Amino acid sequence: MCRLISAIMKMALRDSEPVVLVNSSCSCVAGSGMCNHLVALLYQTAHYYESGMSVVPSVLSCTQTEQKWHKPRTMGVKPGPVDAMVVVKPKPGATSASGIRSSLYKAYSGELPDPSTLDPKAVYADFKPGSLPLICTMNLSPDKPLVESIFGKVQAGSILLYQHPPPTPDGFITHKDAPPFPKVPPEGYQLKPTDCKYVPTNQEQLHLHSLSVTLLQSHLIEEATRCQSAAPEWHSLRKERVTASNFREVSHVRGPNAAENLAERIIRGTRQTTHMKRGLDMEAGALKDYATLKNLNLRKCGLVIHPDAPWLGASPDGLVYDPLERPSFGLVEMKCPNALSYVDCRYLRVDHGTYKLKESHAYYWQVQGQLLMTGMEWCDFVVCAHDDMFVQRIYRDTSVLSSLKQRCDLFFFFTYLPKYLSMHK
């Protein structure tokens, strides 16, 4: 049986310019502060005002509105800003990795025009309502404040502000006097060679040569891929390599058939789920909250490829500066699960009254792989749930690192490399 839930809302607005919210209350549990019901009512009131309505319109019955049986279902597709759209081929199981994304940029850097040009309604006052250009529907006015967008300053409430919001900052700086972030991998940091006896074919030699990078090229790749999944280069460079997110599974795969199936699954990629998209959308805000909570400097990090092992890669979520830690620079890896609290995450365990990441979980091996590829000594593993945040500082684990690279190298040369070339003939 369905239970009917209702709430009584009261809101008082002062008729001034701008309108002032005097007081508000709601009978729901969160109504003593500011609940979603009150926020929705404010948005609805603003919509009525922008639409020129003096009274609340009456509710129409289904027979008084347009029939909808001829309109197709949306198949779960929701509206969103233009810069978040990805155009892909209509294939079953297709991912957004190789799709076409918006490449618009701010082409005009001059001074803003005279404010009077921001009032198009006065210019088109003699036009009939049906013949007005679209610019008259954008609620432009010289009295509205200007806010930043990806194209520079636009009016508050403008369609451009929603469709093209200002770009996410590359980092968050709390300590202004901190030294600059180091380049990763740092100069002089070397990876030990693996005792891997493998004789590649001519085709495999050519492919290995195409994967090789210099230290300068490695730094340029990291800088160019800091927006990670939003950069096409990030996807293409990762597909040719075994990356840290798969290090544990690669290190523990047993049998040639299982190894080939794993290689094929990695090459084909994983389709982005709703939970994965939610985590990506929340990541920027969660990183800012983490940096503020821990009083740290943070800068986003791209794909790190070490010249000594260019067939491997790692993409930490950011580089971190902590003045209280030695060494002061480390990494951060952020997870945003769809959970109320981090205590609901099964990859965390209780150890002497404290929650810790399980050493047997893929996330732990991912963190160790990131430390291996970047040369850093520690990484903050962060879980940002709906109601709380978990932070654990993880240091290099020699018991894992001693075998991790060798296992990944063997998997790449004996399984991944032949499989990749056979699938890309």
Secondary structure, DSSP 4 states (H G I P E B T S, - for coil): -PPP----EEEEEE-SSS-EEEEEEESSGGGGS--HHHHHHHHHHHHHHHTT-SSPPPPPPTTTS---TTSPP-TT-----GGG-EE----TT--STTSEE--------S----GGGG-HHHHTTTS-GGG--GGGGS---TTSPEEEETTEEEETT-HHHHHSPPPPPSEE-S-TTSPPPPPSSPTT--PPPP-------HHHHHHHHHH---HHHHHHHHHHTTTGGG-HHHHHHHHTSEEGGGHHHHHH--SHHHHHHHHHHHHH--PPPHHHHHHHHHHHHHHHHHHHHHT-EEEE---B--TT-TTEEB--SEEEE-TTSSSSEEEEEEE--S-SSGGG-TTEEEETTEEEE-TTSHHHHHHHHHHHHH--SEEEEEEE-SS-EEEEEEE--HHHHHHHHHHHHHHIIIIIHHHHHHHT-
